[in-house]
Amino acid sequence: MRIQKQYGHGRWRKLKGHAKVKLQSGSIRIAEIHWCEAHGIGKKKMKIKVFGLKI
């Protein structure tokens, strides 16, 4: 896996969640966030996938 070559061996998992994201325009939206995570290494490769409601 490409991420193991970059950050080291571990049990890598693809995870997702929701968060409030502040855009460059200043508006705040709820977005679906995807990332990869391994025990002892932490969260890497965070991506915003889907924008939701404008707050």
C-alpha positions as CSV (number, residue, x, y, z in Angstrom):
1,M,0.0,0.0,0.0
2,R,1.3,3.5,-0.9
3,I,0.6,4.9,2.5
4,Q,2.8,2.3,4.2
5,K,5.8,3.3,2.1
6,Q,5.3,7.0,3.1
7,Y,4.5,6.7,6.8
8,G,5.6,3.2,7.9
9,H,4.0,-0.1,8.6
10,G,0.9,-0.4,10.7
11,R,-2.7,-1.5,10.6
12,W,-4.0,1.2,8.3
13,R,-7.7,1.9,8.2
14,K,-9.8,4.2,6.0
15,L,-12.2,6.2,8.2
16,K,-14.8,8.9,7.7
17,G,-16.6,11.4,9.9
18,H,-18.4,14.8,9.8
19,A,-16.9,18.1,10.8
20,K,-17.5,21.9,10.6
21,V,-15.1,23.3,7.9
22,K,-14.3,27.0,7.5
23,L,-13.8,27.9,3.8
24,Q,-11.5,30.6,2.5
25,S,-14.6,32.7,1.7
26,G,-15.3,32.7,5.5
27,S,-18.4,30.6,5.4
28,I,-18.7,27.5,7.6
29,R,-20.2,24.2,6.3
30,I,-20.6,20.7,7.5
31,A,-18.5,18.3,5.5
32,E,-17.8,14.6,5.2
33,I,-14.1,14.0,6.0
34,H,-12.2,10.9,4.9
35,W,-8.7,10.0,6.3
36,C,-6.3,7.1,6.9
37,E,-5.2,6.2,10.4
38,A,-2.8,3.7,12.1
39,H,-2.2,3.0,15.7
40,G,0.9,4.8,16.9
41,I,1.2,6.9,13.7
42,G,-2.1,8.9,13.7
43,K,-4.3,10.5,11.1
44,K,-2.9,11.1,7.7
45,K,-4.2,12.1,4.2
46,M,-7.3,14.0,5.3
47,K,-9.7,14.9,2.4
48,I,-13.0,16.7,2.3
49,K,-15.4,14.6,0.2
50,V,-18.9,16.0,0.5
51,F,-20.2,19.4,1.5
52,G,-23.4,19.6,3.4
53,L,-25.4,22.3,5.1
54,K,-24.3,25.9,5.2
55,I,-24.2,27.2,8.8
